[in-house]
Every structure is written in C-alpha cells, then in structure tokens.
Amino acid sequence: MRYLACDTAKRISKIGLGTWQFGSREWGYGEPYAGQEAGAIVRRAIELGVTLFDSAETYGFGRSERILGRALGESRESAFLATKMLPVVPVPPVVEQRAVASADRLGAHWLDLYQLHLPNPLFRDTMIMPGMRALRRIGLVGEVGVSNYSLGRWRAAEEALGSRVLSNQVSYSLAARSPETELLPFAQEHGHIVIAYSPLAQGLLSGRYHRTIRPTNRVRAASPLFLPDNLDRAASLIGALREVAAAHSATPAQIALAWVIRHPAVAAIPGASSVEQLESNVAAAEIELTDDEYQALQAASDRFRPIAGPAAVARLVRSRFGR
Ligand SMILES: NC(=O)c1ccc[n+]([C@@H]2O[C@H](COP(=O)([O-])OP(=O)(O)OC[C@H]3O[C@@H](n4cnc5c(N)ncnc54)[C@H](OP(=O)(O)O)[C@@H]3O)[C@@H](O)[C@H]2O)c1
C-alpha cells in the first residue's frame, strides 16, 4: 500500500474503502453481503494496509457505520476513520449531536475525519463551522472535511473554521475529470487532499457492463452513465484501459484506479461488492503508469462524451417506463 504524504496524525492510504454499499438497499447486494461479505471486506482491507475507511450517516440509514464499526473492532484505533453528516439545519447543537450519534454507531471515541456531505445552499459555512470547532475542542473530531464543494466554498469553509479543512470528497475518475481544473491544484499547493469517490465510475470503468449487460440496482439504473448509448460511447475508453491493463497484467478497473491516485494529493475510496474486488483494488496502489500511458488514458477520456443533462434525463425516464 502507498500512503499520502500529508501531516495527519495517522497515515492515509492512497486506496481506501468506500462503504455506501454496506447495508444500503439502493446497491441491492442483499443480506448475505451486509451480514457477512461487508465485514470480510473490511477485515481484509486492514490486513492489506488500508487505513482510510469512509462512511456516512445516510448510508443505509446508519447501517453502514454500524457494519463498519463492528468489522473494524480493535483495529478502529489504527484506521483513519471518516464519516459524513448531511447538513440539514446544521446549527452547532445539531452538528454536535450528529457527530456523537455517528461515533456511537461506529463504536469510536474519535472520528479522524468528519465531513459535510454536501454544501447547504441556505446555510453559510460561518453558521456550520462553530459546531465543527466545538467537536474538535472536545476531542471527538480530528480533521474537518467537506464533500461536493466548489473551490470557493472550500476556501470559505476553511476561513469559517479558522483552521485547515483537510479534504474535499468529490467524484473523480476517467469519466469525471472536473476536479482537475481547480481542486487538485489547490490541494497540492496547500497540503490538502482530494478524496476521489466513484473512482470506477460506479463500476463502468471495470468494462463489465455493455448495452446488453446493464447493472440492475437502483443507483446505476438512475445514472445516465449506464444508459445503453453511453455504454456504447464508453467502449473506446474501456478499450484504452484494456490496452494499458494488458501491459501491466492488470484489469481495466485497476488501471482506472492507478490513474486516479497518480496525483499526489489524491486518495481514492472505491466501493467493493466482494473481497476479491477489494484485493484487486488494493493491488492497484502498486501499479506505476508511464507518462505515455497516463496521457493515452487522458486522451481516451477526453474523447468520451456521454449524453448528459436533460437529454439523458429523458432517456432515463423512457428506459424506466419502457417507452
Ligand atoms: N460524497 C459523496 O457524495 C459520495 C457519492 C458517491 C460515493 N461516495 C463514496 O465513494 C465510495 C465509492 O463510490 P461508488 O461506490 O459510488 O463507486 P465506485 O467505487 O466507482 O464503484 C463501486 C462499484 O464498482 C464495482 N467494482 C469495485 N471494484 C471492482 C473491481 N475491482 N472490478 C470490477 N468491478 C469493481 C462494484 O460494483 P459491481 O460489482 O456490482 O459491478 C462496486 O460496488 C462509496 O462507497 C462512498 O463511500 C461518496
């Protein structure tokens, strides 16, 4: 495993583990996964040197945090444990109460990273951050983070906190490159980090899915990326991933992850539906892409133009209702 070069109390692995899948109905992995496989994934991740574990109070209505906390057990102290609060009415007493509830579900005395899941358009960060400051003061929270924040709002959050807002968790993959414009340069320059969620574009970049083999769960049925026409459009990007993968005796998913974490300020948190996937994702941390390979993937990603916006919504509605 490789780790981020940043001055945090615990090391942060370049490949972490996302746990939205744990106990969440929308992923559709069912009870055997929530009851057994998820725990086995966490335990194997620890054995392989993963320290970054990411959850949220909303995942499975708290079930993800409970599964993660149980599986971490004694290893909780060495893990860099991250979770997120949904900032609905995020006045200080609410922020404080929600952090305590998350820590309780995780069975933790300490949250290494407490993140705001998304920017609240009605509450400014000056109203939210006093709650975060109080949590740090009493020692329940180590680092503060945000998620789905623009650069302007990330900076404003930091000013409101009066100290470092370590991370911004955003969608970043070969199918979602907008963080490259502002967030990555800012993170690199200021010793902050970007936590890449959906680094496999929710499984699209594994190359497993085609027009005729589409994932059926609710998350991906609602995602424009998995529309049949977009799966066709992704073929050439998947082809480029396969080509680089062949040179490394790796899989397209591993190359997609190696590409994401090549940036020094980025850690990725892929989800996994099995222990085998987790092992494969961890192994991606060791893959060194050459400059030529990196650029070839970048070029293939530039050419990938999925149908998006209202046109995609209309198609999603048609595919949902079979018209
Ligand atoms: N902050 C936010 O707003 C936000 C939003 C989304 C996600 N997240 C976080 O980011 C984490 C990861 O994002 P995500 O789950 O949306 O997408 P992702 O990590 O890109 O995709 C995960 C899915 O890809 C497939 N997969 C994983 N490893 C694979 C491998 N080695 N080979 C082939 N397929 C593989 C699995 O699905 P199948 O096996 O079923 O194909 C898995 O469920 C989440 O768990 C969550 O913690 C945060």
The ligand as an SDF file (V2000), in Angstrom:
LIG
                    3D

 48 52  0  0  0  0  0  0  0  0999 V2000
  -19.5370   12.1650   -1.0090 N   0  0  0  0  0  0  0  0  0  0  0  0
  -20.4290   11.7520   -1.8710 C   0  0  0  0  0  0  0  0  0  0  0  0
  -21.3530   12.4860   -2.2620 O   0  0  0  0  0  0  0  0  0  0  0  0
  -20.2980   10.3520   -2.4060 C   0  0  0  0  0  0  0  0  0  0  0  0
  -21.0460    9.9370   -3.5360 C   0  0  0  0  0  0  0  0  0  0  0  0
  -20.8550    8.6300   -4.0120 C   0  0  0  0  0  0  0  0  0  0  0  0
  -19.9740    7.7560   -3.3670 C   0  0  0  0  0  0  0  0  0  0  0  0
  -19.2860    8.1780   -2.2530 N   0  0  0  0  0  0  0  0  0  0  0  0
  -18.3290    7.2810   -1.5490 C   0  0  0  0  0  0  0  0  0  0  0  0
  -17.4190    6.7180   -2.5030 O   0  0  0  0  0  0  0  0  0  0  0  0
  -17.4380    5.3030   -2.4470 C   0  0  0  0  0  0  0  0  0  0  0  0
  -17.1570    4.7420   -3.8270 C   0  0  0  0  0  0  0  0  0  0  0  0
  -18.0080    5.2870   -4.8290 O   0  0  0  0  0  0  0  0  0  0  0  0
  -19.1180    4.4140   -5.5700 P   0  0  0  0  0  0  0  0  0  0  0  0
  -19.4440    3.2260   -4.7720 O   0  0  0  0  0  0  0  0  0  0  0  0
  -20.1970    5.3530   -5.9650 O   0  0  0  0  0  0  0  0  0  0  0  0
  -18.4100    3.9900   -6.9580 O   0  0  0  0  0  0  0  0  0  0  0  0
  -17.1270    3.1370   -7.3380 P   0  0  0  0  0  0  0  0  0  0  0  0
  -16.2500    2.9320   -6.1970 O   0  0  0  0  0  0  0  0  0  0  0  0
  -16.6060    3.7660   -8.5650 O   0  0  0  0  0  0  0  0  0  0  0  0
  -17.7850    1.7510   -7.7920 O   0  0  0  0  0  0  0  0  0  0  0  0
  -18.0480    0.7300   -6.8750 C   0  0  0  0  0  0  0  0  0  0  0  0
  -18.5970   -0.4810   -7.6160 C   0  0  0  0  0  0  0  0  0  0  0  0
  -17.7160   -0.8630   -8.6810 O   0  0  0  0  0  0  0  0  0  0  0  0
  -17.6360   -2.2710   -8.7730 C   0  0  0  0  0  0  0  0  0  0  0  0
  -16.2420   -2.6480   -8.5100 N   0  0  0  0  0  0  0  0  0  0  0  0
  -15.4690   -2.3080   -7.4290 C   0  0  0  0  0  0  0  0  0  0  0  0
  -14.2410   -2.8450   -7.5170 N   0  0  0  0  0  0  0  0  0  0  0  0
  -14.2040   -3.5370   -8.6710 C   0  0  0  0  0  0  0  0  0  0  0  0
  -13.2130   -4.3080   -9.3120 C   0  0  0  0  0  0  0  0  0  0  0  0
  -12.0010   -4.4710   -8.7900 N   0  0  0  0  0  0  0  0  0  0  0  0
  -13.5070   -4.8820  -10.5060 N   0  0  0  0  0  0  0  0  0  0  0  0
  -14.7370   -4.7310  -11.0640 C   0  0  0  0  0  0  0  0  0  0  0  0
  -15.7280   -4.0070  -10.5010 N   0  0  0  0  0  0  0  0  0  0  0  0
  -15.4690   -3.4140   -9.3060 C   0  0  0  0  0  0  0  0  0  0  0  0
  -18.6060   -2.8370   -7.7330 C   0  0  0  0  0  0  0  0  0  0  0  0
  -19.8870   -2.9930   -8.3350 O   0  0  0  0  0  0  0  0  0  0  0  0
  -20.3880   -4.3610   -9.0850 P   0  0  0  0  0  0  0  0  0  0  0  0
  -19.5100   -5.4790   -8.6540 O   0  0  0  0  0  0  0  0  0  0  0  0
  -21.7960   -4.5060   -8.6400 O   0  0  0  0  0  0  0  0  0  0  0  0
  -20.2840   -4.0180  -10.5420 O   0  0  0  0  0  0  0  0  0  0  0  0
  -18.6680   -1.6990   -6.7190 C   0  0  0  0  0  0  0  0  0  0  0  0
  -19.8480   -1.6940   -5.9520 O   0  0  0  0  0  0  0  0  0  0  0  0
  -18.8050    4.9600   -1.8660 C   0  0  0  0  0  0  0  0  0  0  0  0
  -18.8300    3.6800   -1.2570 O   0  0  0  0  0  0  0  0  0  0  0  0
  -18.9910    6.0820   -0.8580 C   0  0  0  0  0  0  0  0  0  0  0  0
  -18.2710    5.7790    0.3380 O   0  0  0  0  0  0  0  0  0  0  0  0
  -19.4240    9.4640   -1.7920 C   0  0  0  0  0  0  0  0  0  0  0  0
  1  2  1  0
  2  3  2  0
  2  4  1  0
  4  5  1  0
  4 48  2  0
  5  6  2  0
  6  7  1  0
  7  8  2  0
  8  9  1  0
  8 48  1  0
  9 10  1  0
  9 46  1  0
 10 11  1  0
 11 12  1  0
 11 44  1  0
 12 13  1  0
 13 14  1  0
 14 15  2  0
 14 16  1  0
 14 17  1  0
 17 18  1  0
 18 19  2  0
 18 20  1  0
 18 21  1  0
 21 22  1  0
 22 23  1  0
 23 24  1  0
 23 42  1  0
 24 25  1  0
 25 26  1  0
 25 36  1  0
 26 27  1  0
 26 35  1  0
 27 28  2  0
 28 29  1  0
 29 30  1  0
 29 35  2  0
 30 31  1  0
 30 32  2  0
 32 33  1  0
 33 34  2  0
 34 35  1  0
 36 37  1  0
 36 42  1  0
 37 38  1  0
 38 39  2  0
 38 40  1  0
 38 41  1  0
 42 43  1  0
 44 45  1  0
 44 46  1  0
 46 47  1  0
M  CHG  2   8   1  16  -1
M  END
$$$$
